[in-house]
Amino acid sequence: MTDDTTRRGVLAGALAAGIGGLTLTSARALLESFAPLSGSAWNAADRSRPDRVENPYGEASVRYDEFGVPTVEADDETAAYFAVGYVQGFDRLFQLDLQRRVLRGQVSELAGEATLEDDVFYVQMDFAGAAEATWDLVAETSAGPLVEAYAGGVNAAIDDEQLPLEFELLGYEPDPWTPVDSMLMEKQISWDLTGNFDELRRELIADRLGDDVLGDLYPERMDHDTPILRDEIDADTLEDDLNDADGAEPDERGGSDGDGPDGGADGGGADEGDVGSVGAQLTNWLSRFESPTGVGSNSWVVSGEHTESGSPIVAYDPHLALMTPPLWYEQAVVTPETSVCGATFPGVPFIITGANETGTWSFTNVGADVLDCYEYEIDDDGERYRYDDEWRAFETDTREIAVDGGEERTVTIRKTVHGPILEREGQTVGVAWTGHTATRTTEAIYEYERSDGLTDVLESTRKFDLPTQNLVYADSDGRTLYYATGKLPIRTIDGEVVSGNRVFDGSAGDGEWAGFTPFGESSWDGFVPFEEKPHAIDADALATANQRVVDDPNHYVGVAYATPYRGARIYDRLDERLDSGEPTDLEFHRELQTDVYDGRAAELVPDLLEALEERDVVTLETADETDDDLADAAATLEAWDYRMDRDSRGALLFARWLDNFRTRVLEPTFDDADLDDSYYPNDWVLARLSPDGEWFADRSRAETMVDALEDALAELDAEGWERYGDWNSTRVVEHPFGVEAPFLNLEERPADGSRAAVKNYRVETAVGASWRMVVEPGGDARAILPGGNSGDYFSPHYDDQFGLWLDGELKPMAPTLEGSEIRFTEVSDP
C-alpha cells in the first residue's frame, strides 16, 4: 500500500477545487494546465490502444466504431473472448475492480472506516463463496473455457497497459482478474434485482403502526387490470391444459416500485414471526443493502402482423442505476458460431441483452420473492443453533477486512443449513437467497448468443436460474416468447404451501426450500417446475413494466411488483396503434420509449384543481399574494397535458406538489414511529387513500392538497426553479469520485421523464434507462447508452452518447468492421 497522502488523492482534491462546475470539455482543457501538479496521474492522459496484442488462444481482431464500440472477430471462440476481456479491461478496468471490491467487502482497504460496515455486510453474506460455488459448476460447461480466456484478456490489459486515472489518483494497482470475479458480477446484478428484506420491514411497520395501518398502506392487491399476461393476450403455452398446482395463490401486494415495503399476502405474515428478536437496528442496517430504489424496466414485443417489415420488433430499456461510466458495456462478437451484438455488464464476457443473426432477447425484473429470513433459537455462547430437534454448530469462517488508516477488522461468517447469518449489535437473522447456490445463468446467456430460434432459447431458459426476470424474445422466423425466468421457491409449513411474506422459524424448519444447498449445487425439487412458470408463446403484443405477471397465478411468485402506471401507458399506446390498423416501425417504438405522460398526474391533478376551486382561489377577485400564486398555479395545471417534459412549468408544479403532499400525509405518523420515508407506501396507494380515513382526520384531503401546493410554491421560489428540468436534472449521474473530483461527472443538464412515465427517470435516486434498444430480429437494431462506452476520462467516448440518450435518440447497434484496429496475434504458450 502507498502512503495515506497519495492514496487519498491530493491531486483529485486540488483539481476539484479548481474546476468544479465547469463543463467536461473545459475541465479537460484546464486539467492540462495543471500537469506540473499532478505527478503520476498524468500518465493516464497518455493511454492509447496498442496496434498489436499477444493472444495465447490464437488470432483475433478488434475494430471500434465511431462511438468506441468494439467488434471482436476471430475464428476461434476462446481467442475471441480473450480479446473481449482485453477490450473490457482497457475501457472499464476501474469499474471492474470497484465492483468486485464491493461484493468481496474490500472497499475499506481504499476508503477507510467510512465503508467498513458496508464491507461487513458483504463479507457476512459471503457473495464470494457463492461465486466460487458457481464457478465450480460453470467451469465444467462449454462456457467455462471462454470465461477463463476472458479473464486472461483482462489481465493482459492490467499487465501491459497504462492504468486508468482512478488508479493513479488512489495510488494502487488492481489484483489479477479471475473467473470467480466474473461469477461475482452475476451475483452483483442478481442481488441488485432480487435482494430485499421486505418481510423484516413489514413486521417492523406492524409492530410500530399496527396491523390496520399495514393493511391500509400495503394492500394485498393493487386493483388494476394491466398485468403482463392480460386476458386479451392470445398466446400458446408449453402446457395449455396445466392444472392448478398445489399451493397458495397469493393476492398481489401493494408493490413498492421503489417506494417502500409491500403489503401482505396469503392470509397473514405479521403474526407468523416475532420481529422483536430481529430488531429495528438490524432491519434498518440491512435496508441499506437492498435492491436500489426504483429498479425496474420496460420491454415489449409486437408480432410481425403489426410491423411494416412483417418481422417482430422488441423494444427494451432497463431502469437501473445511472452512473459514470454507465452500468452497461456495448460490444459485438463475430465467430464461426455466431455474430452477436448488444450490452453486457463489465466483468461478464457474454452479451446479456442484444441480438444475433436470428433473434433478440431482453429482460425486466419480475419482482419475485427469492429471499427468505429465518429466526433461530441460539445457545448462550452463540456457537450453536437449534434445528430439527437438535443443537447444531454454526459453520464458521473468519475473514480480515483491511482498513485504510485503521486497524483490520476480523469478521466471523456464520452459516446455518439455510445460508448465512447476519448480525448487528447482538441481533441476528438467517438468510436463504437463491443466489447463494451455484447458478447456471452464465451458461444460459452464453447459449442465447449461439441460439438459432425459439426452441433453442426455451432450452437455454431452463438454465436461467437467477435473477428472476421477464424474458421477452423474438426471432426472424416471426416467433415471439415471454417467460418468467429464474427459480421460484416453494415454501411449506407442516406440509402446507405458504407464501414467503413472513419471517420463518428456522429452528422448526419452517419455509425451507427442498433441494436447496447454499454454497453448493441445488436441484429443482423445491422450486416451481419450468413448464408451470408464467409464459406466453407467439403473443400478438405483450408488454412488461414490472407490474404483476398474471391475475391468478398457480404459484406464489413474489411481492415487489411495480405500480401499473408504466405498464398501462405502454399497453394503451400499443392498443391504440394496433387497433388503428397502421403498422409500427422502429421509429414508433423509439418514440414510445420516450413517452413522458405521467398517470399519477391524470389521477391526482383533477382532485387538486377541485380542491383549489373549493378554496375559491381560481375566481377570487380580491386575493392576497398567496392566493394569486395559487391561482396562477391552478391555471398552469389546468392547461397542462400531464407530460413530464423538461421545459414544462406544469410538470415542475406537479412533481414538487406530489412530494410535498406525500410528506404532509405520511410524515407525522411515520416520524412518530421513528420510520423514515423509505417505509412510505407507493404512489398508487397514496392516490387512493380514502378522504374519510384516519390519514385526513385532522385536516381534509382537499385542504392537505392545497397546503402541499403552497409548500411547493414556496420551495420553487426559494430555489429559483421555473421549469421541470431545473429540478429534474442529470446532476445525480455521478462518478464514484464525483464528490471529490467533480470533473469526472457528466455535465448537468435538464431531463424529461419521471418514475411513473415510460421514459423513466428518477432524479431522487439516480435511476433511469441504463440502456435503450429497439431491434427487428435479423434486421435493423438500434441502441444508446447514458454516457459513453469508455470509462477512460480522457477518451472521446467517455460521454459522446450522453446528449443522444438524454434526447431519446438511438444509434446503430449492428456490428461494424470499420475503424481503428487491434490485431491479436498468437503466442506459443497459452
C-alpha positions, 0 to 999 in steps of 0.5 A: 500500500502507498502512503495515506497522502497519495492514496487519498488523492491530493491531486483529485482534491486540488483539481476539484477545487479548481474546476468544479462546475465547469463543463467536461470539455473545459475541465479537460482543457484546464486539467492540462494546465495543471500537469506540473501538479499532478505527478503520476496521474498524468500518465493516464492522459497518455493511454492509447490502444496498442496496434498489436496484442499477444493472444495465447488462444490464437488470432483475433481482431478488434475494430471500434466504431465511431462511438468506441464500440468494439467488434471482436472477430476471430475464428476461434471462440476462446481467442475471441473472448480473450480479446473481449476481456482485453477490450473490457479491461482497457475501457472499464478496468476501474469499474471492474475492480470497484465492483468486485471490491464491493461484493468481496467487502474490500472497499475499506482497504481504499476508503477507510472506516467510512465503508467498513460496515458496508464491507461487513455486510458483504463479507457476512453474506459471503457473495464470494463463496457463492461465486466460487460455488458457481464457478465450480459448476460453470467451469465444467460447461462449454462456457467455462473455457471462454470465461477463463480466456476472458479473464486472461484478456483482462489481465493482459490489459492490467499487465501491459497497459497504462492504468486508468486515472482512478488508479493513479489518483488512489495510488494502487494497482488492481489484483489479477482478474479471475473467473470467480470475479466474473461469477461475482458480477452475476451475483452483483446484478442478481442481488441488485434485482432480487435482494430485499428484506421486505418481510423484516420491514413489514413486521417492523411497520406492524409492530410500530403502526399496527396491523390496520395501518399495514393493511391500509398502506400495503394492500394485498392487491393493487386493483388494476387490470394491466398485468403482463399476461392480460386476458386479451393476450392470445398466446400458446403455452408449453402446457395449455391444459396445466392444472392448478398446482398445489399451493397458495395463490397469493393476492398481489401486494401493494408493490413498492416500485421503489417506494417502500415495503409491500403489503401482505399476502396469503392470509397473514405474515405479521403474526407468523414471526416475532420481529422483536428478536430481529430488531429495528437496528438490524432491519434498518442496517440491512435496508441499506443493502437492498435492491436500489430504489426504483429498479425496474424496466420496460420491454415489449414485443409486437408480432410481425402482423403489426410491423411494416417489415412483417418481422417482430420488433422488441423494444427494451430499456432497463431502469437501473442505476445511472452512473459514470461510466454507465452500468452497461458495456456495448460490444459485438462478437463475430465467430464461426458460431455466431455474430452477436451484438448488444450490452453486457455488464463489465466483468461478464464476457457474454452479451446479456441483452442484444441480438444475433443473426436470428433473434433478440432477447431482453429482460425486466425484473419480475419482482419475485420473492427469492429471499427468505429470513429465518429466526433461530433459537441460539445457545448462550455462547452463540456457537450453536443453533437449534434445528430439527430437534437438535443443537447444531454448530454454526459453520464458521469462517473468519475473514480480515477486512483491511482498513485504510488508516485503521486497524483490520477488522476480523469478521466471523461468517456464520452459516446455518443449513439455510445460508448465512447469518447476519448480525448487528449489535447482538441481533441476528437473522438467517438468510436463504437467497437463491443466489447463494447456490451455484447458478447456471445463468452464465451458461444460459446467456452464453447459449442465447448468443449461439441460439438459432430460434425459439426452441433453442432459447426455451432450452437455454431458459431452463438454465436461467436460474437467477435473477428472476426476470421477464424474458421477452424474445423474438426471432426472424422466423416471426416467433415471439416468447415471454417467460418468467425466468429464474427459480421460484421457491416453494415454501411449506409449513407442516406440509402446507404451501405458504407464501414467503411474506413472513419471517420463518422459524428456522429452528422448526424448519419452517419455509425451507426450500427442498433441494436447496444447498447454499454454497453448493449445487441445488436441484429443482425439487423445491422450486416451481417446475419450468413448464408451470412458470408464467409464459406466453408463446407467439403473443400478438403484443405483450408488454412488461413494466414490472407490474404483476405477471398474471391475475391468478397465478398457480404459484406464489411468485413474489411481492415487489411488483411495480405500480401499473402506471408504466405498464398501462401507458405502454399497453394503451399506446400499443392498443391504440396503434394496433387497433388503428390498423397502421403498422409500427416501425422502429421509429414508433417504438423509439418514440414510445420509449420516450413517452413522458405522460405521467398517470399519477398526474391524470389521477391526482391533478383533477382532485387538486384543481377541485380542491383549489376551486373549493378554496375559491382561489381560481375566481377570487377577485380580491386575493392576497399574494398567496392566493394569486400564486395559487391561482396562477398555479391552478391555471398552469395545471389546468392547461397542462397535458400531464407530460413530464417534459423538461421545459414544462412549468406544469410538470415542475408544479406537479412533481414538487406538489406530489412530494410535498403532499406525500410528506404532509400525509405520511410524515407525522405518523411515520416520524412518530414511529421513528420510520423514515420515508423509505417505509412510505407506501407507493404512489398508487396507494397514496392516490387512493387513500380514502378522504374519510380515513384516519390519514385526513382526520385532522385536516381534509384531503382537499385542504392537505392538497392545497397546503402541499401546493403552497409548500411547493410554491414556496420551495420553487421560489426559494430555489429559483426553479421555473421549469421541470428540468431545473429540478429534474436534472442529470446532476445525480449521474455521478462518478464514484469520485464525483464528490471529490473530483467533480470533473469526472461527472457528466455535465448537468443538464435538464431531463424529461421523464419521471418514475411513473412515465415510460421514459423513466427517470428518477432524479431522487435516486439516480435511476433511469434507462441504463440502456435503450434498444429497439431491434427487428430480429435479423434486421435493423437494431438500434441502441444508446447508452447514458454516457459513453462506452469508455470509462477512460476520462480522457477518451472521446467516448467517455460521454459522446452518447450522453446528449443522444440518450438524454434526447431519446435518440438511438444509434446503430447497434449492428456490428461494424468492421470499420475503424481503428484496429487491434490485431491479436496475434498468437503466442506459443504458450497459452 
